[in-house]
Amino acid sequence: MADVVRAALVQATWTGDTESMIAKHEKHAREAARQGARVIGFQEVFNAPYFCQVQEPEHHRWAEPVPDGPTVSRMRDLARETGMVIVVPVFEVEGDGFYYNTAAVIDADGTYLGKYRKHHIPQVKGFWEKYYFKPGNLGWPVFDTAVGKVGVYICYDRHFPEGWRQLGLNGAQLVYNPSATSRGLSAHLWRLEQPAAAVANLYYVAAINRVGREEYGDNDFYGTSYFVDPRGQFVGDVASDKDEELLVRDLDLGLVTETRQQWAFYRDRRPDAYEGLVRP
């Protein structure tokens, strides 16, 4: 496996319907593959609007099973076509009344590798997620893909360092962080938290945010998606804060090993002293 992996992400505007939204992402994925990308990730609930700006039962219609629902099945076909690993965030239903904010991970040959379910669920104005989602219950999986070890952490999760650390302990080299975050609420944190997590845990982070306004509320999603390396440095330019954009960047995974040896944060951890962190 080559140390340098060409990776992609998409920050997208909402089209108004699922079919055209998926088609748009397929087009971006094919362009990323044409540019040599071997892995790509999409934004939070990428095939739907960010309906959590309101609390209405009608929005359960966006949910589908994972992996056997139509979107993940279609993305498996896309992975086979393009030869790319794909991180696919969707609204998941698992039986009556069990709904999750989920990301499926599909290998470059179309194999479904598994899913991550968002652990930390916000319930504040414009982000009424507890109305829709149960907290994740599948732990912190890291998937052994054709491009290396890939993990996922979704949106509000990024404010909690514990999951970032567990992904690192589980071997992640690259963590996709699909999000939907609004201008004014957390923009000043956006360029701080994920680079800090990348440094603290010594891996790459792909931070993806929606862009633009949508019909269910006033949230102004500000894009500025990026890749950041284990030294906390942006890989290339940060994306636009107003426009849809596909980013394709070369990630030297050898830097993960290099920084872990140089800075030795994992060696110097003190789990014997941390038991107070998990007390209620």
Buried (B, 14 or more C-beta within 10 A) or exposed (E): EEEEBBBBBBBBBBBEEBEEBBEBBBEBBBBBBEEEBBBBBBBBBBBBBBBBBBEEEEBBEBBBBBBEBEBBBBBBEBBBEBEBBBBBBBBBBBEEEEBBBBBBBBBBEBBBBBBBBBBBBBEEEBBBBBBBBBEBEEEBBBBEBBBBBBBBBBBBBBEBBBBBBBBBBBBBBBBBBBBBBBBEBBBEEBBEBBBBBBBBBBBBBBBBBBBBBBEBBEBBBBBBBBBBBBBBEBBEEBBBBBEBBBBBBEBBBEBBEBBBEEBEBEEEEEEEEEEEEEEE
